[in-house]
Amino acid sequence: MLDIFDILGPVMVGPSSSHTAGAVRIGRMARVLLGDAPVEARIGLFGSFAETGQGHGTDRALVAGLLGMKPDDLEIPHSFSLAEERGLRFSFYTANLREAHPNTAVLEVRDAAGRTLTLQAASTGGGRIRVDRLNGVDVSFTGMFNTLVVQHQDIAGKVADVTRALSSAKINIANMSVCRDRRGGDALMVIETDQKVPPVVRVLIGELRGIRSLTYYEKEE
């Protein structure tokens, strides 16, 4: 069944919900998960993004998202000059991916403190996005929910510790996935929640034994 968003589409600066609005959201997702404003970005374009993205403003939209803009920001067409003013260096290349959605971008970003993040995400239509890989780990989340991304040591009890903290705060889990690189190595927990996750709860989870890092994406209102 279609909802009103499917019929009307997002409030956005055009020309395309897939190539522009979705691209802005991909860039903004990378910025939020990095945890700070990026100062350097290497952006790979795949499929339709690579073939027609420049004409649809995909390149400017991705940079706009990295600057923290939303799809309805009237400054999106000026993102390149704004990036230069704000100290964001960026470059583009054609990505060579296998079995990826035709509207896919790969963003390798770095902030002033040296923290890095690599995100592969697709614009799936109507301004929606799907994150497919995060720092080399296969994931699947959309930003339609409040989202916790928790990197942790792969030891028994970590999932229970995190979900217990959320349950105690009366936060309901909508979707959840856990991936690991190897047994006993690093694991990545992605938790989508119905409610916002307050800072005090995020701090509590971040201080649990075996938690290496925590990032949080709060869905757009």
C-alpha positions as CSV (number, residue, x, y, z in Angstrom):
1,M,0.0,0.0,0.0
2,L,1.3,3.5,-0.9
3,D,1.6,6.2,1.7
4,I,1.3,9.9,1.1
5,F,5.1,10.1,0.8
6,D,5.1,7.7,-2.1
7,I,2.4,9.8,-3.9
8,L,3.7,13.3,-3.3
9,G,7.4,12.7,-2.8
10,P,9.7,14.7,-0.5
11,V,9.9,18.4,0.0
12,M,13.1,19.1,-1.9
13,V,15.2,21.3,-4.2
14,G,15.1,19.5,-7.6
15,P,15.4,18.3,-10.2
16,S,15.2,14.6,-9.1
17,S,14.1,12.9,-5.9
18,S,16.5,10.0,-6.6
19,H,19.5,11.9,-7.9
20,T,19.1,15.0,-5.7
21,A,17.0,14.5,-2.5
22,G,18.3,11.0,-2.0
23,A,21.9,12.1,-2.7
24,V,21.6,14.9,-0.1
25,R,20.5,12.4,2.5
26,I,23.4,10.1,1.7
27,G,25.9,12.9,2.2
28,R,24.2,13.9,5.4
29,M,24.1,10.4,6.7
30,A,27.9,10.1,6.2
31,R,28.4,13.4,8.1
32,V,26.3,12.3,11.0
33,L,27.8,8.9,11.3
34,L,31.3,10.4,11.1
35,G,30.4,12.4,14.2
36,D,31.7,15.8,13.0
37,A,32.0,18.0,10.0
38,P,34.2,16.3,7.4
39,V,37.2,18.2,6.0
40,E,38.0,15.8,3.2
41,A,35.8,13.5,1.1
42,R,36.4,11.1,-1.7
43,I,33.1,10.3,-3.5
44,G,32.6,7.4,-5.8
45,L,29.6,7.4,-8.2
46,F,28.1,4.2,-9.6
47,G,25.6,3.4,-12.3
48,S,23.1,6.2,-13.1
49,F,24.7,8.4,-10.5
50,A,27.9,8.2,-12.6
51,E,26.2,8.5,-16.0
52,T,23.7,11.3,-15.4
53,G,24.5,12.5,-11.9
54,Q,26.2,15.7,-13.0
55,G,23.2,16.8,-15.0
56,H,20.8,16.0,-12.2
57,G,23.0,17.8,-9.6
58,T,23.9,14.6,-7.7
59,D,27.5,15.8,-7.2
60,R,26.4,19.0,-5.6
61,A,23.7,17.3,-3.6
62,L,26.2,14.8,-2.0
63,V,28.5,17.7,-1.1
64,A,25.5,19.6,0.3
65,G,24.6,16.7,2.5
66,L,28.2,16.5,3.8
67,L,27.8,20.2,4.7
68,G,24.8,19.2,6.8
69,M,22.0,20.4,4.5
70,K,18.6,18.8,4.1
71,P,16.8,18.2,0.7
72,D,14.8,21.4,0.9
73,D,17.8,23.7,1.5
74,L,17.9,26.4,-1.2
75,E,21.7,26.5,-0.9
76,I,22.2,23.0,-2.4
77,P,23.1,24.4,-5.9
78,H,25.9,26.4,-4.3
79,S,27.4,23.6,-2.3
80,F,30.7,23.5,-4.1
81,S,31.5,27.2,-3.3
82,L,30.2,26.7,0.3
83,A,32.4,23.7,0.7
84,E,35.4,25.8,-0.3
85,E,34.4,28.5,2.2
86,R,34.0,25.9,5.0
87,G,37.2,24.0,4.4
88,L,35.8,20.8,2.9
89,R,38.0,19.3,0.2
90,F,36.3,16.8,-2.1
91,S,36.9,14.8,-5.3
92,F,34.8,12.4,-7.4
93,Y,35.6,9.2,-9.3
94,T,33.6,6.5,-11.0
95,A,33.1,3.6,-8.7
96,N,33.4,0.0,-9.9
97,L,30.9,-2.0,-7.8
98,R,29.3,-5.4,-8.2
99,E,25.6,-6.0,-7.7
100,A,24.9,-2.5,-6.4
101,H,21.8,-0.4,-6.9
102,P,22.2,1.8,-9.9
103,N,22.0,5.0,-7.8
104,T,24.8,4.3,-5.5
105,A,27.5,6.4,-3.9
106,V,30.6,5.5,-1.9
107,L,31.8,8.2,0.5
108,E,35.2,8.1,2.2
109,V,35.3,11.0,4.7
110,R,37.7,12.3,7.3
111,D,37.2,15.0,10.0
112,A,39.7,17.4,11.4
113,A,40.6,15.0,14.3
114,G,41.6,12.3,11.8
115,R,38.5,10.1,12.3
116,T,37.5,8.3,9.0
117,L,34.4,6.6,7.8
118,T,33.5,4.8,4.5
119,L,29.8,4.5,3.6
120,Q,28.2,2.9,0.6
121,A,24.5,3.9,0.2
122,A,21.9,3.9,-2.5
123,S,19.1,6.3,-3.4
124,T,16.1,4.0,-3.8
125,G,13.5,6.5,-5.0
126,G,11.2,9.2,-3.6
127,G,14.1,10.7,-1.6
128,R,14.6,7.4,0.3
129,I,18.1,5.9,0.9
130,R,19.5,2.6,2.0
131,V,22.9,2.2,3.6
132,D,24.5,-1.0,2.3
133,R,28.1,-1.0,3.7
134,L,29.7,0.8,6.6
135,N,33.4,0.7,7.1
136,G,33.6,-2.5,5.0
137,V,30.8,-4.3,6.8
138,D,27.5,-5.2,5.0
139,V,24.6,-3.5,6.7
140,S,21.0,-2.4,5.7
141,F,19.3,0.6,7.2
142,T,17.4,3.5,5.8
143,G,17.4,6.5,8.2
144,M,13.6,6.3,8.4
145,F,14.1,5.3,12.1
146,N,16.4,6.7,14.8
147,T,19.5,4.5,14.3
148,L,22.3,3.4,16.7
149,V,25.4,2.0,15.1
150,V,27.5,0.3,17.7
151,Q,30.9,-1.2,17.0
152,H,31.8,-3.8,19.7
153,Q,34.0,-6.7,20.5
154,D,32.4,-10.0,19.5
155,I,32.0,-11.5,22.9
156,A,29.0,-13.1,24.6
157,G,26.4,-10.8,26.2
158,K,27.1,-7.6,24.2
159,V,23.8,-7.7,22.4
160,A,21.9,-8.4,25.6
161,D,23.7,-5.5,27.4
162,V,22.8,-3.0,24.7
163,T,19.2,-4.1,24.3
164,R,18.8,-4.2,28.1
165,A,19.9,-0.5,28.3
166,L,17.3,0.4,25.7
167,S,14.6,-1.5,27.3
168,S,15.2,0.1,30.7
169,A,14.8,3.5,29.0
170,K,11.5,2.3,27.4
171,I,12.9,2.5,23.9
172,N,11.4,0.1,21.5
173,I,13.6,-1.6,18.8
174,A,12.0,-1.6,15.4
175,N,14.8,-3.4,13.5
176,M,18.2,-4.8,14.4
177,S,21.1,-6.5,12.7
178,V,24.5,-7.7,13.9
179,C,27.5,-8.5,11.7
180,R,31.1,-9.5,12.5
181,D,34.3,-9.8,10.6
182,R,35.3,-13.0,12.4
183,R,34.6,-14.9,15.6
184,G,36.0,-12.9,18.6
185,G,36.9,-10.0,16.4
186,D,35.0,-6.8,15.7
187,A,31.2,-6.7,15.3
188,L,28.8,-4.1,14.2
189,M,25.3,-3.7,15.7
190,V,22.7,-1.6,13.9
191,I,19.6,-0.8,15.9
192,E,16.6,1.2,14.5
193,T,14.3,2.5,17.2
194,D,10.8,4.0,17.4
195,Q,11.8,6.5,20.0
196,K,14.8,8.9,20.1
197,V,17.7,7.7,22.1
198,P,18.6,10.3,24.7
199,P,22.3,11.3,25.2
200,V,22.3,9.8,28.7
201,V,21.4,6.4,27.2
202,R,23.9,6.6,24.5
203,V,26.6,7.5,27.1
204,L,25.6,4.5,29.2
205,I,25.8,2.1,26.2
206,G,29.1,3.6,25.1
207,E,30.6,2.9,28.5
208,L,29.7,-0.8,28.5
209,R,32.6,-3.2,28.5
210,G,33.6,-4.2,25.0
211,I,32.0,-1.3,23.2
212,R,34.5,0.3,20.9
213,S,32.4,3.2,19.4
214,L,28.9,4.4,19.1
215,T,27.3,6.7,16.5
216,Y,23.7,7.8,16.3
217,Y,21.5,9.1,13.5
218,E,18.3,10.8,14.4
219,K,15.6,10.6,11.8
220,E,14.4,13.8,10.1
221,E,11.1,15.2,11.4
